[in-house]
Amino acid sequence: MDAPTSGPAPLIRCEALAKRYEVGGGTVHALRELTLSVEPGEFVAVMGPSGSGKSTFMNLVGCLDRPSSGRYWLGGEAVDAMDRDQLAAIRNRRIGFVFQQFNLLPRTTAVDNVELPLLYSGVPRAQRRERALKRLSQVGLAERVDHHPAQLSGGQQQRVAIARALVNDPALILADEPTGALDSRTSVEVMALLQSLNREGITIVLVTHEPDVAAFATRIIAFRDGRVVRDTANEPNDAARALRELEVGSD
């Protein structure tokens, strides 16, 4: 079943999306009848306290889990009823993931870490290397391609993770607390990079509990008890200005 649209399809469309878990003889409603859309090119920050449903929403949108009920379309393609293999295929084809703890292989170089999604896709070795080097250059790590994670700063490791998320040319980047393990300056540098990628047309959905991080997005959605309690457009903070202010403050 295709997504109902009167024009170009949203990149993300959820209708009455719900996720329930049976725990100790009772039912936990992690997500309750959620209906929302994200258009191509948006930069959305999802906020909320622990247990609000934001991580469950991210897992469903990222095709890491299936809803208990409701519908979900990604780029006009219905994915809510897909089986495990179909979900894995659409994840690899359409979605790039960035996590708080980077999730890099410690004994593998930056370029080899970035190549991994292409390896799973069966891309030939020469093409894998070319695309990985291009993405590392894009995130400012052209001189660090042969370094292992232990030889890189936290911010550089997160840039490797972002390059890895980009290497399959996804329509959507999902970032789960991408600055949670970083200091203030490095956090702003990572947000500057995400803003730059968004300006190039990449849709970004970011989960964060930090208002200062959410402020860089163009739209903020707040969750509580499995429901959306606020969904507002945002005039994003300018990352370059924030970096300058940090530099002045450290003088």
C-alpha positions as CSV (number, residue, x, y, z in Angstrom):
1,M,0.0,0.0,0.0
2,D,1.5,3.3,-1.1
3,A,1.5,6.4,1.1
4,P,-1.6,8.6,0.6
5,T,-0.3,11.9,-0.9
6,S,-1.6,14.8,-3.0
7,G,1.9,15.8,-4.1
8,P,5.5,14.7,-3.5
9,A,5.6,12.1,-0.7
10,P,7.2,13.1,2.7
11,L,10.4,11.3,3.4
12,I,8.9,10.0,6.7
13,R,5.2,9.5,7.2
14,C,3.7,7.9,10.3
15,E,0.0,7.3,10.8
16,A,-1.3,6.1,14.2
17,L,2.1,4.5,14.8
18,A,2.2,2.6,18.1
19,K,4.7,0.4,19.9
20,R,3.7,-1.8,22.9
21,Y,5.7,-4.1,25.1
22,E,4.4,-6.8,27.5
23,V,6.3,-6.5,30.7
24,G,5.6,-8.4,33.9
25,G,2.0,-9.2,33.0
26,G,1.3,-5.6,32.0
27,T,1.5,-3.5,28.8
28,V,3.9,-0.6,28.4
29,H,2.9,1.9,25.7
30,A,6.2,3.2,24.4
31,L,4.6,5.0,21.5
32,R,0.9,6.0,21.3
33,E,-0.9,6.5,18.0
34,L,1.8,8.8,16.6
35,T,1.0,10.7,13.4
36,L,3.6,13.0,11.8
37,S,5.6,13.6,8.7
38,V,9.1,14.8,7.9
39,E,9.7,16.4,4.5
40,P,12.9,15.9,2.5
41,G,15.6,18.4,3.5
42,E,14.4,19.0,7.0
43,F,16.7,19.0,10.1
44,V,14.5,17.7,13.0
45,A,15.5,17.4,16.6
46,V,13.5,15.0,18.7
47,M,13.5,15.7,22.4
48,G,12.0,14.3,25.6
49,P,12.8,12.8,29.0
50,S,13.8,9.2,29.5
51,G,10.9,6.9,28.7
52,S,9.1,9.5,26.5
53,G,9.2,7.4,23.4
54,K,11.9,9.2,21.4
55,S,14.3,6.2,21.2
56,T,11.4,3.9,20.2
57,F,10.5,6.4,17.5
58,M,14.1,6.4,16.3
59,N,14.2,2.6,16.2
60,L,11.0,2.4,14.2
61,V,12.0,5.2,11.8
62,G,15.4,3.5,11.4
63,C,13.8,0.2,10.5
64,L,15.5,-1.4,13.5
65,D,12.1,-2.5,14.9
66,R,8.5,-2.9,13.7
67,P,5.5,-1.2,15.1
68,S,2.7,-2.9,17.1
69,S,0.1,-1.1,15.0
70,G,-0.1,1.8,12.6
71,R,1.6,2.6,9.3
72,Y,5.0,3.9,8.4
73,W,6.3,5.0,5.0
74,L,9.9,5.9,4.1
75,G,10.1,7.8,0.9
76,G,6.7,6.6,-0.1
77,E,7.5,3.0,0.5
78,A,5.5,1.1,3.1
79,V,7.9,-0.5,5.6
80,D,5.8,-1.2,8.6
81,A,5.0,-4.8,7.5
82,M,8.4,-5.7,6.1
83,D,10.2,-8.8,7.4
84,R,13.7,-8.7,8.9
85,D,15.6,-9.1,5.7
86,Q,13.6,-6.4,4.0
87,L,14.2,-4.0,6.9
88,A,17.9,-4.7,6.7
89,A,18.0,-4.0,3.0
90,I,16.1,-0.7,3.3
91,R,18.3,0.4,6.2
92,N,21.5,-0.2,4.2
93,R,20.0,1.5,1.1
94,R,18.3,4.6,2.5
95,I,19.5,5.3,6.1
96,G,22.8,6.3,7.7
97,F,23.2,6.0,11.5
98,V,25.3,8.1,13.8
99,F,25.5,7.0,17.5
100,Q,26.8,8.6,20.7
101,Q,29.6,6.1,21.2
102,F,30.8,6.2,17.6
103,N,30.7,2.3,17.2
104,L,34.0,2.2,15.3
105,L,36.0,-1.0,15.0
106,P,39.1,-0.3,17.1
107,R,41.6,-2.3,15.1
108,T,40.5,-0.9,11.8
109,T,41.6,2.3,10.1
110,A,39.3,5.3,9.5
111,V,38.9,4.5,5.8
112,D,38.2,0.8,6.5
113,N,35.5,1.7,9.1
114,V,33.9,4.0,6.5
115,E,33.9,1.3,3.9
116,L,32.0,-1.2,6.0
117,P,28.4,-0.4,4.7
118,L,29.7,-0.8,1.2
119,L,31.3,-4.1,2.0
120,Y,27.9,-5.4,3.1
121,S,26.4,-4.1,-0.1
122,G,28.8,-6.0,-2.3
123,V,30.4,-2.9,-3.8
124,P,33.8,-3.7,-5.5
125,R,36.9,-2.9,-3.4
126,A,38.2,0.0,-5.6
127,Q,34.9,1.7,-5.6
128,R,34.5,1.2,-1.9
129,R,37.9,2.9,-1.3
130,E,37.1,5.8,-3.6
131,R,33.7,6.5,-2.0
132,A,35.1,6.2,1.6
133,L,38.0,8.6,0.8
134,K,35.6,11.1,-0.7
135,R,33.4,11.1,2.4
136,L,36.3,11.3,4.8
137,S,37.5,14.3,2.9
138,Q,34.0,15.8,3.1
139,V,34.1,15.7,6.9
140,G,37.6,17.2,7.1
141,L,39.6,14.0,7.7
142,A,41.5,13.6,4.4
143,E,44.8,13.5,6.4
144,R,43.6,10.9,8.9
145,V,42.3,8.1,6.7
146,D,45.0,5.6,7.9
147,H,44.6,6.4,11.6
148,H,42.9,4.0,14.0
149,P,40.2,5.2,16.4
150,A,42.6,5.3,19.3
151,Q,44.7,7.8,17.3
152,L,41.8,10.1,16.8
153,S,40.1,12.6,19.1
154,G,36.5,12.1,20.1
155,G,35.3,14.7,17.6
156,Q,37.4,13.1,14.8
157,Q,35.9,9.7,15.7
158,Q,32.5,11.1,15.4
159,R,33.4,12.6,12.0
160,V,34.5,9.1,10.9
161,A,31.1,7.8,12.0
162,I,29.4,10.5,10.1
163,A,31.4,9.7,7.0
164,R,30.4,6.0,7.4
165,A,26.8,7.1,7.6
166,L,27.1,9.0,4.4
167,V,29.0,6.5,2.3
168,N,25.9,4.8,0.9
169,D,24.4,8.1,-0.1
170,P,21.4,7.7,2.2
171,A,18.2,9.8,2.0
172,L,18.1,10.1,5.7
173,I,20.7,10.5,8.6
174,L,19.5,9.3,12.0
175,A,21.7,10.7,14.8
176,D,21.2,9.4,18.3
177,E,22.8,11.7,20.9
178,P,25.7,12.4,18.5
179,T,27.3,14.9,20.9
180,G,26.7,13.0,24.1
181,A,30.3,11.9,24.5
182,L,31.9,15.2,23.4
183,D,32.9,18.5,25.0
184,S,31.2,21.8,24.2
185,R,33.5,22.9,21.5
186,T,33.6,19.6,19.7
187,S,29.8,19.3,20.0
188,V,29.4,22.6,18.2
189,E,31.9,21.4,15.5
190,V,29.8,18.2,15.0
191,M,26.6,20.3,14.8
192,A,28.3,22.6,12.3
193,L,29.1,19.6,10.1
194,L,25.5,18.3,10.4
195,Q,24.1,21.7,9.5
196,S,26.4,21.8,6.4
197,L,25.2,18.4,5.3
198,N,21.6,19.5,5.8
199,R,22.2,22.5,3.6
200,E,23.4,20.1,0.9
201,G,19.9,18.5,1.0
202,I,20.4,15.6,3.4
203,T,17.5,15.0,5.8
204,I,18.6,14.7,9.4
205,V,16.6,13.5,12.4
206,L,18.5,13.9,15.6
207,V,17.6,12.6,19.1
208,T,18.9,14.7,22.0
209,H,18.1,15.6,25.5
210,E,20.2,18.8,25.3
211,P,18.3,22.0,24.3
212,D,21.6,23.6,23.2
213,V,22.0,20.8,20.6
214,A,18.4,20.8,19.5
215,A,18.7,24.6,18.9
216,F,20.8,23.9,15.7
217,A,17.8,22.1,14.1
218,T,15.1,23.7,11.9
219,R,12.3,21.9,13.7
220,I,11.9,20.6,17.2
221,I,9.5,17.7,18.2
222,A,9.1,17.1,21.9
223,F,7.8,13.7,23.2
224,R,6.2,12.8,26.5
225,D,4.6,9.5,27.5
226,G,4.8,8.2,23.9
227,R,3.0,11.2,22.4
228,V,4.1,14.4,20.6
229,V,3.5,17.3,23.0
230,R,5.2,20.0,20.9
231,D,6.1,20.3,17.2
232,T,7.5,23.7,16.2
233,A,9.6,25.3,13.6
234,N,12.9,26.7,14.9
235,E,15.2,29.4,13.7
236,P,18.4,27.4,14.0
237,N,21.5,28.6,15.8
238,D,24.4,29.4,13.6
239,A,27.2,26.9,14.4
240,A,30.0,29.2,13.0
241,R,28.9,32.0,15.3
242,A,28.7,29.6,18.2
243,L,32.3,28.4,17.5
244,R,33.5,32.0,17.4
245,E,31.9,32.7,20.8
246,L,33.6,29.7,22.3
247,E,36.9,30.9,21.0
248,V,36.4,34.3,22.5
249,G,35.4,32.8,25.8
250,S,38.5,30.7,25.9
251,D,40.9,33.6,25.4
